[in-house]
């Protein structure tokens, strides 16, 4: 790498990386959770799960938006020697760093089904849906500002998943044609 160059990762891709595993593990846990009758019964469990789904999705989608906005507004232009990380590498690093947390979340959701059927799995799926909503919101901001938002790879932390953590001091911006991910972190078509 050239002197002063940094490895950069897309902010929206980091946010979106956890959406699919949380969603599918939540759906699976909710399905498994319907098998035992539970203490409350299936009907109450599913209704409680629906409420938890909505609350989790909204909480994840709207949390820390001020920090994202602050860092996005203060984004500086990326240098010509900065190295842009592929979307697939970012997703793989996030999932590797969080695999044990995902497994524990799935097991906790299944275990909660013995008390309140399907509720834990629906809450987990709601968190995944919230991450998709947050990534879509970031994509709209990127499209509106006509710039993709990146951050330094070494600021993500040990588990590669804190795009607005304390160690993140600022974002970098590129044109919308940079990298292999569309605004919002989805694959380019």
C-alpha positions as CSV (number, residue, x, y, z in Angstrom):
1,X,0.0,0.0,0.0
2,X,1.1,3.5,-0.7
3,X,2.2,5.7,2.1
4,X,-0.8,7.2,3.9
5,X,-3.2,4.8,2.3
6,X,-5.9,3.1,4.3
7,X,-8.1,0.1,3.8
8,X,-11.7,1.2,3.7
9,X,-15.0,-0.7,4.2
10,X,-18.5,0.4,3.3
11,X,-20.6,1.5,6.3
12,X,-23.9,0.3,4.8
13,X,-22.4,-3.1,4.0
14,X,-21.2,-3.5,7.7
15,X,-24.7,-2.6,8.9
16,X,-26.4,-5.0,6.4
17,X,-24.0,-7.9,7.0
18,X,-26.0,-9.1,10.1
19,X,-29.4,-8.7,8.6
20,X,-29.7,-12.0,6.8
21,X,-28.3,-14.3,9.5
22,X,-30.4,-12.6,12.2
23,X,-33.5,-12.8,10.0
24,X,-33.1,-16.5,9.0
25,X,-32.0,-17.7,12.5
26,X,-35.0,-15.8,13.9
27,X,-37.4,-17.4,11.5
28,X,-35.9,-20.8,12.2
29,X,-36.1,-20.3,16.0
30,X,-39.7,-19.1,15.7
31,X,-40.6,-22.2,13.7
32,X,-38.9,-24.5,16.2
33,X,-40.5,-22.4,19.0
34,X,-44.0,-23.3,17.8
35,X,-43.4,-27.0,18.5
36,X,-43.6,-26.9,22.3
37,X,-46.8,-25.5,23.8
38,X,-45.0,-23.3,26.3
39,X,-46.3,-21.8,29.5
40,X,-48.4,-19.2,27.8
41,X,-49.7,-21.1,24.8
42,X,-49.0,-20.6,21.1
43,X,-51.6,-17.9,20.5
44,X,-50.2,-15.6,23.2
45,X,-46.7,-16.5,22.2
46,X,-47.2,-15.5,18.6
47,X,-48.9,-12.2,19.6
48,X,-46.1,-11.4,22.0
49,X,-43.6,-12.3,19.3
50,X,-45.3,-10.0,16.8
51,X,-45.0,-7.1,19.3
52,X,-41.4,-8.0,20.0
53,X,-40.7,-8.2,16.2
54,X,-42.0,-4.6,15.7
55,X,-40.2,-3.2,18.8
56,X,-36.9,-4.9,17.9
57,X,-37.1,-3.8,14.2
58,X,-37.8,-0.2,15.2
59,X,-35.3,-0.1,17.9
60,X,-32.5,-1.4,15.7
61,X,-33.5,0.7,12.7
62,X,-33.6,4.0,14.6
63,X,-30.8,3.6,17.2
64,X,-27.7,5.7,16.9
65,X,-28.9,7.6,13.8
66,X,-27.6,10.9,15.2
67,X,-24.1,9.4,15.3
68,X,-24.4,8.1,11.7
69,X,-25.6,11.5,10.5
70,X,-22.8,13.3,12.3
71,X,-20.1,11.0,10.8
72,X,-21.7,11.2,7.3
73,X,-21.9,15.0,7.3
74,X,-18.3,15.2,8.3
75,X,-17.1,12.7,5.7
76,X,-13.9,13.6,3.9
77,X,-13.0,12.6,0.4
78,X,-11.1,9.3,0.1
79,X,-7.6,9.4,-1.1
80,X,-6.6,8.0,-4.5
81,X,-4.4,5.4,-2.8
82,X,-7.0,4.2,-0.4
83,X,-7.9,0.5,-0.8
84,X,-11.7,-0.3,-1.0
85,X,-12.6,-3.6,0.6
86,X,-14.9,-6.0,-1.3
87,X,-18.5,-6.5,-0.1
88,X,-18.0,-10.3,0.2
89,X,-15.0,-9.8,2.4
90,X,-16.8,-7.4,4.7
91,X,-19.8,-9.7,5.1
92,X,-17.5,-12.7,5.7
93,X,-15.5,-10.8,8.4
94,X,-18.7,-9.6,10.1
95,X,-20.2,-13.1,10.2
96,X,-17.0,-14.7,11.4
97,X,-16.7,-12.2,14.2
98,X,-20.2,-12.7,15.3
99,X,-20.8,-16.4,14.8
100,X,-20.8,-17.2,18.5
101,X,-23.2,-14.4,19.3
102,X,-25.5,-15.5,16.5
103,X,-25.4,-19.1,17.9
104,X,-26.1,-17.9,21.4
105,X,-29.0,-15.7,20.2
106,X,-30.5,-18.6,18.4
107,X,-30.2,-20.9,21.4
108,X,-31.7,-18.3,23.7
109,X,-34.6,-17.8,21.3
110,X,-35.3,-21.5,21.1
111,X,-35.0,-21.8,24.9
112,X,-37.4,-18.9,25.4
113,X,-39.9,-20.8,23.4
114,X,-40.5,-23.2,26.3
115,X,-42.0,-20.2,28.1
116,X,-43.4,-18.0,25.3
117,X,-43.6,-20.0,22.0
118,X,-42.0,-18.2,19.0
119,X,-41.5,-14.9,20.7
120,X,-37.7,-15.1,21.0
121,X,-37.3,-16.1,17.4
122,X,-39.6,-13.3,16.2
123,X,-37.6,-10.8,18.2
124,X,-34.4,-12.1,16.6
125,X,-36.0,-11.8,13.1
126,X,-37.1,-8.2,14.0
127,X,-33.5,-7.3,14.7
128,X,-32.5,-8.5,11.3
129,X,-35.4,-6.6,9.7
130,X,-34.2,-3.5,11.6
131,X,-30.7,-3.8,10.2
132,X,-32.2,-4.0,6.7
133,X,-34.2,-0.9,7.4
134,X,-31.1,0.9,8.7
135,X,-29.0,-0.1,5.6
136,X,-31.8,1.1,3.3
137,X,-31.9,4.4,5.2
138,X,-28.1,4.8,4.8
139,X,-28.6,3.9,1.1
140,X,-31.1,6.7,0.7
141,X,-28.7,9.1,2.4
142,X,-25.9,8.0,0.1
143,X,-28.1,8.4,-3.0
144,X,-29.3,11.8,-1.9
145,X,-25.8,13.0,-1.1
146,X,-24.4,11.4,-4.3
147,X,-21.5,9.8,-2.3
148,X,-20.8,6.4,-0.8
149,X,-19.7,6.4,2.8
150,X,-16.7,4.4,4.0
151,X,-14.7,3.9,7.2
152,X,-11.3,2.6,8.0
153,X,-11.1,-1.2,8.4
154,X,-8.9,-0.9,11.5
155,X,-11.6,1.1,13.3
156,X,-14.2,-1.7,13.1
157,X,-12.9,-3.5,16.1
158,X,-12.1,-7.1,16.8
159,X,-15.4,-8.5,15.6
160,X,-15.6,-6.2,12.5
161,X,-18.9,-4.8,13.3
162,X,-19.0,-1.4,15.0
163,X,-19.5,1.2,12.2
164,X,-20.3,4.0,14.7
165,X,-18.3,2.8,17.7
166,X,-16.1,5.1,19.9
167,X,-13.0,4.2,17.9
168,X,-14.6,5.6,14.6
169,X,-13.4,9.2,14.2
170,X,-14.8,9.9,10.8
171,X,-16.0,8.6,7.5
172,X,-14.6,8.9,4.0
173,X,-16.7,9.5,0.9
174,X,-16.3,8.3,-2.7
175,X,-18.4,8.7,-5.8
176,X,-21.4,6.3,-6.3
177,X,-19.5,4.2,-8.8
178,X,-16.8,3.1,-6.4
179,X,-16.7,-0.4,-5.0
180,X,-18.8,-3.5,-5.7
181,X,-21.9,-2.6,-3.5
182,X,-24.8,-0.4,-4.4
183,X,-26.0,2.4,-2.1
184,X,-27.4,0.7,1.0
185,X,-24.9,-2.2,0.8
186,X,-26.7,-4.5,-1.6
187,X,-24.8,-6.2,-4.5
188,X,-24.5,-4.2,-7.6
189,X,-26.5,-5.5,-10.5
